[in-house]
Amino acid sequence: MRIILQKVSQASVDVVDETSGKPDTTFEPQHIGAGYMLLVGVEDADGTKQVEWLARKITNLRVFEDDNGKMNHSIHDVNGSILSISQFTLYADIRKGNRPSFVKAGAPDHAEQVWHQLNNALRAQNLTVKEGRFGAHMRISLTNDGPVTIILDTDELGI
């Protein structure tokens, strides 16, 4: 799995009707205050092992400042929330030509299941997790705080 984690002071997502270009009224826009905005990419080899490691790492990551301005607090310490967005384009291969290939991205059914599994694992850690809509055209707004942006890639860790 690949995750782009951004520490945010606020983030939101809405879904766009691809025909009209207007907001999809069947999706209630999601908003969070301080916390993390996650872009989550899944490949076919990902499963419970990767989800458990990532949920533990995200929950315990200390990137929020303490009273001395040091990154010493976790998302729990600041009562933060998570906005999780499925993002298959994290597996784009641009080595050949100008059009990205997405053959390494997980099959949609599998990727959606693993993405939900990750979100539920984070919820099991007593975190508030809001989601975009899998496979939809979304508009995301965020204020990156720091800025702090961290790439988590289980492939690089051999997980």
NUFI-263890 format. One record per atom (N, C-alpha, C, O): x, y, z; residue number from 1; atom name. Coordinates in nm, 3 decimals, padded with zeros to 5 digits. Layout:
# residues N
X_Y_Z_NUM_CA
...
# end
This chain:
# residues 159
00.085_-00.118_00.000_1_N
00.000_00.000_00.000_1_CA
00.089_00.123_00.000_1_C
00.200_00.122_00.052_1_O
00.036_00.226_-00.058_2_N
00.102_00.356_-00.057_2_CA
00.005_00.458_-00.001_2_C
-00.111_00.465_-00.041_2_O
00.055_00.536_00.092_3_N
-00.027_00.640_00.152_3_CA
00.053_00.770_00.154_3_C
00.169_00.773_00.194_3_O
-00.012_00.875_00.109_4_N
00.040_01.010_00.128_4_CA
-00.036_01.065_00.247_4_C
-00.158_01.083_00.240_4_O
00.033_01.092_00.355_5_N
-00.027_01.144_00.477_5_CA
00.008_01.292_00.487_5_C
00.125_01.329_00.482_5_O
-00.093_01.375_00.500_6_N
-00.070_01.518_00.518_6_CA
-00.133_01.561_00.649_6_C
-00.251_01.536_00.674_6_O
-00.052_01.627_00.734_7_N
-00.105_01.685_00.856_7_CA
-00.180_01.811_00.814_7_C
-00.124_01.896_00.745_7_O
-00.305_01.822_00.856_8_N
-00.389_01.933_00.812_8_CA
-00.451_02.006_00.929_8_C
-00.471_01.949_01.037_8_O
-00.481_02.134_00.907_9_N
-00.562_02.207_01.005_9_CA
-00.709_02.195_00.968_9_C
-00.796_02.215_01.053_9_O
-00.738_02.161_00.841_10_N
-00.873_02.130_00.795_10_CA
-00.864_02.061_00.661_10_C
-00.768_02.081_00.586_10_O
-00.965_01.979_00.629_11_N
-00.974_01.914_00.499_11_CA
-01.119_01.880_00.471_11_C
-01.198_01.859_00.563_11_O
-01.152_01.875_00.343_12_N
-01.289_01.839_00.304_12_CA
-01.287_01.771_00.168_12_C
-01.192_01.784_00.091_12_O
-01.395_01.699_00.140_13_N
-01.411_01.633_00.011_13_CA
-01.558_01.636_-00.028_13_C
-01.647_01.621_00.055_13_O
-01.581_01.656_-00.158_14_N
-01.714_01.635_-00.212_14_CA
-01.698_01.556_-00.341_14_C
-01.588_01.545_-00.395_14_O
-01.809_01.499_-00.388_15_N
-01.809_01.417_-00.508_15_CA
-01.875_01.495_-00.620_15_C
-01.974_01.565_-00.599_15_O
-01.819_01.483_-00.740_16_N
-01.868_01.554_-00.856_16_CA
-01.942_01.459_-00.948_16_C
-01.894_01.350_-00.977_16_O
-02.059_01.501_-00.993_17_N
-02.132_01.428_-01.097_17_CA
-02.055_01.451_-01.226_17_C
-02.043_01.565_-01.272_17_O
-02.003_01.345_-01.286_18_N
-01.917_01.361_-01.403_18_CA
-01.991_01.408_-01.526_18_C
-01.929_01.461_-01.619_18_O
-02.121_01.391_-01.530_19_N
-02.198_01.438_-01.644_19_CA
-02.219_01.588_-01.639_19_C
-02.198_01.658_-01.738_19_O
-02.262_01.638_-01.522_20_N
-02.294_01.780_-01.510_20_CA
-02.177_01.864_-01.459_20_C
-02.174_01.986_-01.480_20_O
-02.081_01.801_-01.392_21_N
-01.971_01.875_-01.332_21_CA
-02.009_01.943_-01.201_21_C
-01.929_02.015_-01.142_21_O
-02.132_01.920_-01.157_22_N
-02.180_01.981_-01.033_22_CA
-02.168_01.881_-00.918_22_C
-02.150_01.762_-00.942_22_O
-02.177_01.930_-00.794_23_N
-02.170_01.837_-00.681_23_CA
-02.276_01.728_-00.690_23_C
-02.391_01.753_-00.728_23_O
-02.235_01.606_-00.655_24_N
-02.326_01.492_-00.653_24_CA
-02.408_01.501_-00.525_24_C
-02.355_01.490_-00.415_24_O
-02.536_01.520_-00.540_25_N
-02.624_01.541_-00.424_25_CA
-02.649_01.412_-00.345_25_C
-02.710_01.416_-00.238_25_O
-02.602_01.297_-00.398_26_N
-02.618_01.172_-00.323_26_CA
-02.505_01.151_-00.223_26_C
-02.507_01.054_-00.147_26_O
-02.407_01.240_-00.224_27_N
-02.292_01.229_-00.134_27_CA
-02.289_01.352_-00.045_27_C
-02.286_01.465_-00.093_27_O
-02.289_01.329_00.085_28_N
-02.278_01.441_00.179_28_CA
-02.130_01.478_00.193_28_C
-02.050_01.395_00.236_28_O
-02.094_01.603_00.159_29_N
-01.953_01.643_00.173_29_CA
-01.902_01.613_00.314_29_C
-01.974_01.627_00.413_29_O
-01.776_01.573_00.321_30_N
-01.713_01.537_00.447_30_CA
-01.609_01.641_00.484_30_C
-01.537_01.692_00.398_30_O
-01.602_01.674_00.613_31_N
-01.509_01.777_00.662_31_CA
-01.443_01.728_00.790_31_C
-01.504_01.658_00.870_31_O
-01.317_01.765_00.807_32_N
-01.249_01.745_00.935_32_CA
-01.175_01.872_00.971_32_C
-01.146_01.956_00.885_32_O
-01.143_01.886_01.099_33_N
-01.055_01.993_01.145_33_CA
-00.913_01.938_01.147_33_C
-00.869_01.876_01.051_33_O
-00.842_01.961_01.256_34_N
-00.703_01.917_01.267_34_CA
-00.694_01.765_01.259_34_C
-00.779_01.694_01.314_34_O
-00.592_01.717_01.191_35_N
-00.571_01.573_01.180_35_CA
-00.491_01.539_01.058_35_C
-00.397_01.610_01.022_35_O
-00.530_01.429_00.991_36_N
-00.460_01.381_00.873_36_CA
-00.556_01.370_00.756_36_C
-00.672_01.330_00.771_36_O
-00.507_01.406_00.639_37_N
-00.574_01.373_00.515_37_CA
-00.488_01.264_00.452_37_C
-00.369_01.284_00.428_37_O
-00.549_01.150_00.425_38_N
-00.477_01.036_00.368_38_CA
-00.520_01.012_00.225_38_C
-00.639_01.003_00.196_38_O
-00.424_01.002_00.134_39_N
-00.447_00.950_00.000_39_CA
-00.398_00.807_00.003_39_C
-00.281_00.783_00.033_39_O
-00.485_00.711_-00.026_40_N
-00.455_00.569_-00.005_40_CA
-00.459_00.493_-00.137_40_C
-00.563_00.489_-00.205_40_O
-00.346_00.433_-00.174_41_N
-00.338_00.348_-00.292_41_CA
-00.318_00.204_-00.250_41_C
-00.239_00.174_-00.160_41_O
-00.388_00.115_-00.316_42_N
-00.385_-00.029_-00.282_42_CA
-00.343_-00.107_-00.406_42_C
-00.386_-00.076_-00.518_42_O
-00.260_-00.208_-00.385_43_N
-00.227_-00.302_-00.494_43_CA
-00.281_-00.439_-00.457_43_C
-00.321_-00.462_-00.343_43_O
-00.282_-00.531_-00.553_44_N
-00.346_-00.660_-00.532_44_CA
-00.282_-00.742_-00.421_44_C
-00.350_-00.824_-00.359_44_O
-00.154_-00.724_-00.394_45_N
-00.085_-00.802_-00.290_45_CA
-00.117_-00.753_-00.149_45_C
-00.080_-00.819_-00.052_45_O
-00.183_-00.640_-00.135_46_N
-00.209_-00.583_-00.003_46_CA
-00.323_-00.656_00.068_46_C
-00.418_-00.703_00.006_46_O
-00.309_-00.662_00.201_47_N
-00.411_-00.728_00.282_47_CA
-00.396_-00.691_00.428_47_C
-00.351_-00.581_00.461_47_O
-00.435_-00.781_00.514_48_N
-00.441_-00.756_00.657_48_CA
-00.307_-00.714_00.716_48_C
-00.302_-00.624_00.799_48_O
-00.200_-00.778_00.675_49_N
-00.067_-00.746_00.728_49_CA
-00.031_-00.598_00.704_49_C
00.016_-00.530_00.795_49_O
-00.054_-00.552_00.582_50_N
-00.024_-00.413_00.550_50_CA
-00.117_-00.317_00.624_50_C
-00.074_-00.214_00.675_50_O
-00.245_-00.352_00.630_51_N
-00.344_-00.268_00.699_51_CA
-00.307_-00.253_00.846_51_C
-00.309_-00.141_00.899_51_O
-00.275_-00.363_00.912_52_N
-00.243_-00.356_01.055_52_CA
-00.119_-00.270_01.081_52_C
-00.118_-00.190_01.174_52_O
-00.016_-00.287_00.999_53_N
00.106_-00.208_01.018_53_CA
00.078_-00.060_00.996_53_C
00.121_00.024_01.076_53_O
00.007_-00.028_00.889_54_N
-00.023_00.112_00.858_54_CA
-00.112_00.176_00.964_54_C
-00.087_00.290_01.004_54_O
-00.213_00.106_01.010_55_N
-00.302_00.161_01.113_55_CA
-00.224_00.192_01.240_55_C
-00.245_00.296_01.303_55_O
-00.134_00.102_01.277_56_N
-00.052_00.124_01.397_56_CA
00.042_00.243_01.378_56_C
00.057_00.326_01.468_56_O
00.104_00.251_01.261_57_N
00.198_00.360_01.233_57_CA
00.127_00.494_01.228_57_C
00.174_00.591_01.288_57_O
00.015_00.501_01.159_58_N
-00.060_00.627_01.148_58_CA
-00.110_00.673_01.284_58_C
-00.103_00.791_01.317_58_O
-00.159_00.580_01.362_59_N
-00.212_00.614_01.495_59_CA
-00.104_00.667_01.588_59_C
-00.130_00.758_01.667_59_O
00.014_00.612_01.579_60_N
00.120_00.647_01.675_60_CA
00.222_00.748_01.623_60_C
00.309_00.792_01.698_60_O
00.212_00.785_01.496_61_N
00.304_00.881_01.438_61_CA
00.299_01.013_01.515_61_C
00.191_01.066_01.541_61_O
00.416_01.064_01.552_62_N
00.421_01.188_01.633_62_CA
00.469_01.303_01.546_62_C
00.589_01.326_01.531_62_O
00.374_01.376_01.490_63_N
00.407_01.489_01.403_63_CA
00.335_01.618_01.444_63_C
00.344_01.720_01.376_63_O
00.264_01.612_01.556_64_N
00.198_01.733_01.607_64_CA
00.287_01.793_01.716_64_C
00.346_01.721_01.796_64_O
00.296_01.926_01.717_65_N
00.388_01.995_01.806_65_CA
00.341_01.992_01.952_65_C
00.222_02.000_01.982_65_O
00.440_01.980_02.041_66_N
00.414_01.995_02.185_66_CA
00.430_02.142_02.223_66_C
00.443_02.228_02.135_66_O
00.429_02.172_02.351_67_N
00.439_02.310_02.397_67_CA
00.573_02.375_02.363_67_C
00.585_02.497_02.365_67_O
00.673_02.293_02.331_68_N
00.805_02.345_02.295_68_CA
00.826_02.352_02.144_68_C
00.937_02.380_02.098_68_O
00.721_02.326_02.068_69_N
00.732_02.331_01.922_69_CA
00.796_02.209_01.860_69_C
00.828_02.210_01.741_69_O
00.814_02.103_01.937_70_N
00.874_01.979_01.886_70_CA
00.763_01.884_01.841_70_C
00.658_01.876_01.904_70_O
00.788_01.812_01.732_71_N
00.693_01.711_01.687_71_CA
00.696_01.596_01.786_71_C
00.782_01.508_01.778_71_O
00.602_01.597_01.878_72_N
00.605_01.502_01.989_72_CA
00.469_01.442_02.020_72_C
00.459_01.352_02.104_72_O
00.363_01.489_01.953_73_N
00.229_01.442_01.983_73_CA
00.171_01.362_01.867_73_C
00.199_01.390_01.750_73_O
00.091_01.262_01.902_74_N
00.021_01.181_01.802_74_CA
-00.115_01.244_01.773_74_C
-00.155_01.341_01.837_74_O
-00.184_01.186_01.679_75_N
-00.318_01.234_01.644_75_CA
-00.413_01.220_01.762_75_C
-00.504_01.301_01.779_75_O
-00.392_01.118_01.846_76_N
-00.474_01.103_01.967_76_CA
-00.451_01.218_02.064_76_C
-00.546_01.269_02.124_76_O
-00.326_01.259_02.078_77_N
-00.291_01.365_02.173_77_CA
-00.358_01.497_02.140_77_C
-00.380_01.580_02.229_77_O
-00.391_01.518_02.012_78_N
-00.452_01.645_01.971_78_CA
-00.600_01.628_01.936_78_C
-00.663_01.720_01.883_78_O
-00.655_01.510_01.966_79_N
-00.795_01.480_01.933_79_CA
-00.825_01.505_01.786_79_C
-00.928_01.563_01.751_79_O
-00.734_01.461_01.700_80_N
-00.748_01.484_01.556_80_CA
-00.837_01.381_01.489_80_C
-00.872_01.278_01.548_80_O
-00.873_01.410_01.365_81_N
-00.956_01.322_01.282_81_CA
-00.881_01.290_01.154_81_C
-00.776_01.346_01.124_81_O
-00.938_01.197_01.078_82_N
-00.878_01.155_00.951_82_CA
-00.981_01.168_00.840_82_C
-01.097_01.132_00.856_82_O
-00.935_01.220_00.726_83_N
-01.013_01.217_00.603_83_CA
-00.937_01.123_00.509_83_C
-00.824_01.152_00.470_83_O
-00.999_01.012_00.473_84_N
-00.935_00.908_00.393_84_CA
-00.993_00.907_00.251_84_C
-01.114_00.900_00.232_84_O
-00.903_00.915_00.154_85_N
-00.942_00.922_00.013_85_CA
-00.872_00.809_-00.063_85_C
-00.750_00.798_-00.060_85_O
-00.950_00.727_-00.130_86_N
-00.893_00.624_-00.215_86_CA
-00.826_00.691_-00.336_86_C
-00.884_00.781_-00.396_86_O
-00.704_00.645_-00.371_87_N
-00.626_00.716_-00.473_87_CA
-00.544_00.616_-00.554_87_C
-00.425_00.599_-00.528_87_O
-00.607_00.551_-00.653_88_N
-00.536_00.450_-00.731_88_CA
-00.419_00.509_-00.810_88_C
-00.327_00.436_-00.847_88_O
-00.421_00.639_-00.836_89_N
-00.314_00.699_-00.917_89_CA
-00.180_00.701_-00.844_89_C
-00.078_00.736_-00.905_89_O
-00.177_00.665_-00.716_90_N
-00.049_00.653_-00.647_90_CA
00.036_00.540_-00.705_90_C
00.157_00.534_-00.682_90_O
-00.028_00.452_-00.782_91_N
00.045_00.343_-00.847_91_CA
00.070_00.372_-00.995_91_C
00.091_00.279_-01.073_91_O
00.068_00.498_-01.035_92_N
00.094_00.534_-01.174_92_CA
00.239_00.500_-01.211_92_C
00.332_00.526_-01.135_92_O
00.255_00.443_-01.328_93_N
00.387_00.416_-01.383_93_CA
00.402_00.509_-01.503_93_C
00.329_00.499_-01.601_93_O
00.500_00.600_-01.493_94_N
00.519_00.699_-01.600_94_CA
00.655_00.682_-01.669_94_C
00.705_00.775_-01.732_94_O
00.713_00.564_-01.658_95_N
00.845_00.541_-01.717_95_CA
00.843_00.542_-01.869_95_C
00.943_00.578_-01.932_95_O
00.731_00.502_-01.929_96_N
00.723_00.496_-02.075_96_CA
00.611_00.587_-02.123_96_C
00.499_00.581_-02.072_96_O
00.640_00.668_-02.219_97_N
00.538_00.753_-02.280_97_CA
00.490_00.862_-02.186_97_C
00.551_00.889_-02.082_97_O
00.380_00.925_-02.224_98_N
00.327_01.037_-02.148_98_CA
00.194_01.006_-02.080_98_C
00.145_01.087_-02.002_98_O
00.136_00.892_-02.109_99_N
00.013_00.852_-02.043_99_CA
00.048_00.752_-01.934_99_C
00.110_00.649_-01.962_99_O
00.009_00.780_-01.810_100_N
00.041_00.687_-01.701_100_CA
-00.026_00.551_-01.720_100_C
-00.138_00.541_-01.770_100_O
00.044_00.448_-01.677_101_N
-00.013_00.314_-01.671_101_CA
-00.048_00.286_-01.525_101_C
00.026_00.324_-01.434_101_O
-00.160_00.221_-01.505_102_N
-00.205_00.191_-01.369_102_CA
-00.216_00.041_-01.345_102_C
-00.296_-00.003_-01.262_102_O
-00.136_-00.037_-01.416_103_N
-00.145_-00.182_-01.404_103_CA
-00.107_-00.233_-01.265_103_C
-00.149_-00.342_-01.226_103_O
-00.029_-00.157_-01.189_104_N
00.009_-00.201_-01.054_104_CA
-00.098_-00.169_-00.950_104_C
-00.094_-00.221_-00.839_104_O
-00.194_-00.084_-00.985_105_N
-00.302_-00.052_-00.891_105_CA
-00.389_-00.176_-00.872_105_C
-00.408_-00.254_-00.965_105_O
-00.440_-00.193_-00.752_106_N
-00.522_-00.309_-00.722_106_CA
-00.651_-00.312_-00.801_106_C
-00.704_-00.208_-00.840_106_O
-00.701_-00.432_-00.825_107_N
-00.833_-00.447_-00.889_107_CA
-00.935_-00.373_-00.803_107_C
-00.928_-00.379_-00.680_107_O
-01.029_-00.305_-00.865_108_N
-01.121_-00.220_-00.788_108_CA
-01.191_-00.288_-00.670_108_C
-01.196_-00.231_-00.562_108_O
-01.243_-00.408_-00.689_109_N
-01.313_-00.475_-00.577_109_CA
-01.220_-00.499_-00.460_109_C
-01.257_-00.476_-00.344_109_O
-01.099_-00.545_-00.489_110_N
-01.001_-00.572_-00.383_110_CA
-00.956_-00.441_-00.319_110_C
-00.950_-00.431_-00.196_110_O
-00.925_-00.343_-00.400_111_N
-00.876_-00.215_-00.348_111_CA
-00.979_-00.150_-00.257_111_C
-00.944_-00.097_-00.151_111_O
-01.105_-00.153_-00.297_112_N
-01.209_-00.093_-00.213_112_CA
-01.221_-00.166_-00.080_112_C
-01.235_-00.102_00.025_112_O
-01.215_-00.297_-00.083_113_N
-01.224_-00.376_00.040_113_CA
-01.108_-00.344_00.135_113_C
-01.129_-00.326_00.254_113_O
-00.986_-00.337_00.082_114_N
-00.868_-00.311_00.166_114_CA
-00.872_-00.167_00.219_114_C
-00.835_-00.143_00.334_114_O
-00.916_-00.073_00.137_115_N
-00.928_00.067_00.181_115_CA
-01.026_00.077_00.298_115_C
-00.997_00.143_00.398_115_O
-01.141_00.012_00.286_116_N
-01.237_00.012_00.396_116_CA
-01.180_-00.059_00.520_116_C
-01.204_-00.017_00.633_116_O
-01.104_-00.165_00.497_117_N
-01.041_-00.237_00.608_117_CA
-00.945_-00.144_00.683_117_C
-00.943_-00.144_00.806_117_O
-00.867_-00.065_00.610_118_N
-00.777_00.031_00.674_118_CA
-00.858_00.134_00.753_118_C
-00.825_00.161_00.869_118_O
-00.961_00.191_00.693_119_N
-01.042_00.291_00.763_119_CA
-01.103_00.233_00.890_119_C
-01.107_00.301_00.993_119_O
-01.150_00.110_00.883_120_N
-01.207_00.047_01.002_120_CA
-01.102_00.016_01.107_120_C
-01.130_00.024_01.227_120_O
-00.981_-00.020_01.064_121_N
-00.872_-00.043_01.159_121_CA
-00.836_00.087_01.231_121_C
-00.804_00.084_01.350_121_O
-00.841_00.199_01.162_122_N
-00.815_00.328_01.225_122_CA
-00.929_00.364_01.322_122_C
-00.904_00.417_01.430_122_O
-01.052_00.334_01.283_123_N
-01.166_00.357_01.373_123_CA
-01.153_00.271_01.499_123_C
-01.190_00.314_01.609_123_O
-01.101_00.151_01.483_124_N
-01.083_00.061_01.598_124_CA
-00.980_00.117_01.696_124_C
-00.974_00.075_01.811_124_O
-00.898_00.212_01.650_125_N
-00.801_00.280_01.736_125_CA
-00.862_00.407_01.797_125_C
-00.791_00.495_01.845_125_O
-00.996_00.414_01.794_126_N
-01.071_00.527_01.851_126_CA
-01.044_00.659_01.780_126_C
-01.040_00.765_01.842_126_O
-01.027_00.651_01.649_127_N
-01.011_00.771_01.568_127_CA
-01.138_00.795_01.487_127_C
-01.204_00.700_01.443_127_O
-01.172_00.921_01.467_128_N
-01.281_00.957_01.377_128_CA
-01.225_00.955_01.236_128_C
-01.129_01.026_01.205_128_O
-01.286_00.874_01.150_129_N
-01.241_00.862_01.011_129_CA
-01.358_00.893_00.920_129_C
-01.463_00.829_00.926_129_O
-01.339_00.992_00.835_130_N
-01.437_01.024_00.732_130_CA
-01.377_00.985_00.598_130_C
-01.255_00.983_00.582_130_O
-01.464_00.953_00.503_131_N
-01.419_00.898_00.376_131_CA
-01.474_00.974_00.257_131_C
-01.581_01.035_00.263_131_O
-01.397_00.970_00.148_132_N
-01.449_01.009_00.019_132_CA
-01.531_00.891_-00.034_132_C
-01.568_00.803_00.043_132_O
-01.558_00.890_-00.162_133_N
-01.631_00.777_-00.223_133_CA
-01.536_00.705_-00.318_133_C
-01.476_00.765_-00.407_133_O
-01.524_00.576_-00.298_134_N
-01.434_00.495_-00.379_134_CA
-01.472_00.508_-00.527_134_C
-01.589_00.497_-00.564_134_O
-01.370_00.532_-00.610_135_N
-01.389_00.534_-00.755_135_CA
-01.458_00.656_-00.811_135_C
-01.484_00.662_-00.931_135_O
-01.489_00.752_-00.727_136_N
-01.562_00.870_-00.774_136_CA
-01.468_00.983_-00.811_136_C
-01.351_00.985_-00.772_136_O
-01.521_01.077_-00.887_137_N
-01.451_01.202_-00.916_137_CA
-01.475_01.291_-00.795_137_C
-01.589_01.329_-00.767_137_O
-01.370_01.325_-00.723_138_N
-01.383_01.402_-00.599_138_CA
-01.306_01.532_-00.611_138_C
-01.211_01.545_-00.687_138_O
-01.351_01.630_-00.533_139_N
-01.279_01.755_-00.515_139_CA
-01.237_01.761_-00.369_139_C
-01.319_01.751_-00.279_139_O
-01.108_01.777_-00.349_140_N
-01.052_01.776_-00.214_140_CA
-00.993_01.912_-00.185_140_C
-00.925_01.972_-00.268_140_O
-01.020_01.960_-00.065_141_N
-00.963_02.085_-00.021_141_CA
-00.895_02.059_00.112_141_C
-00.947_01.987_00.196_141_O
-00.777_02.118_00.131_142_N
-00.709_02.098_00.258_142_CA
-00.614_02.214_00.285_142_C
-00.570_02.283_00.194_142_O
-00.585_02.232_00.411_143_N
-00.481_02.324_00.452_143_CA
-00.374_02.240_00.519_143_C
-00.391_02.194_00.632_143_O
-00.262_02.221_00.449_144_N
-00.152_02.142_00.501_144_CA
-00.087_02.223_00.613_144_C
-00.054_02.339_00.593_144_O
-00.069_02.161_00.728_145_N
-00.018_02.230_00.846_145_CA
00.128_02.192_00.867_145_C
00.158_02.076_00.894_145_O
00.215_02.286_00.855_146_N
00.359_02.263_00.877_146_CA
00.444_02.327_00.769_146_C
00.515_02.423_00.799_146_O
00.443_02.281_00.648_147_N
00.370_02.164_00.599_147_CA
00.437_02.033_00.642_147_C
00.559_02.024_00.652_147_O
00.354_01.934_00.666_148_N
00.402_01.800_00.698_148_CA
00.334_01.705_00.600_148_C
00.212_01.691_00.600_148_O
00.414_01.640_00.516_149_N
00.366_01.541_00.421_149_CA
00.460_01.422_00.428_149_C
00.581_01.437_00.411_149_O
00.404_01.304_00.452_150_N
00.485_01.184_00.470_150_CA
00.433_01.074_00.378_150_C
00.312_01.054_00.366_150_O
00.526_01.005_00.313_151_N
00.491_00.892_00.226_151_CA
00.513_00.763_00.304_151_C
00.621_00.739_00.357_151_O
00.409_00.681_00.309_152_N
00.417_00.549_00.371_152_CA
00.401_00.446_00.258_152_C
00.300_00.449_00.187_152_O
00.496_00.357_00.241_153_N
00.492_00.259_00.133_153_CA
00.533_00.124_00.189_153_C
00.651_00.103_00.220_153_O
00.438_00.033_00.202_154_N
00.469_-00.097_00.261_154_CA
00.561_-00.179_00.173_154_C
00.632_-00.267_00.223_154_O
00.563_-00.154_00.042_155_N
00.655_-00.225_-00.047_155_CA
00.800_-00.197_-00.010_155_C
00.883_-00.287_-00.010_155_O
00.829_-00.071_00.020_156_N
00.966_-00.032_00.055_156_CA
01.011_-00.093_00.187_156_C
01.130_-00.108_00.212_156_O
00.914_-00.129_00.272_157_N
00.946_-00.186_00.402_157_CA
00.948_-00.339_00.400_157_C
00.985_-00.403_00.498_157_O
00.908_-00.396_00.286_158_N
00.903_-00.541_00.275_158_CA
00.788_-00.602_00.353_158_C
00.795_-00.717_00.395_158_O
00.683_-00.525_00.373_159_N
00.567_-00.575_00.448_159_CA
00.466_-00.633_00.350_159_C
00.360_-00.681_00.391_159_O
# end
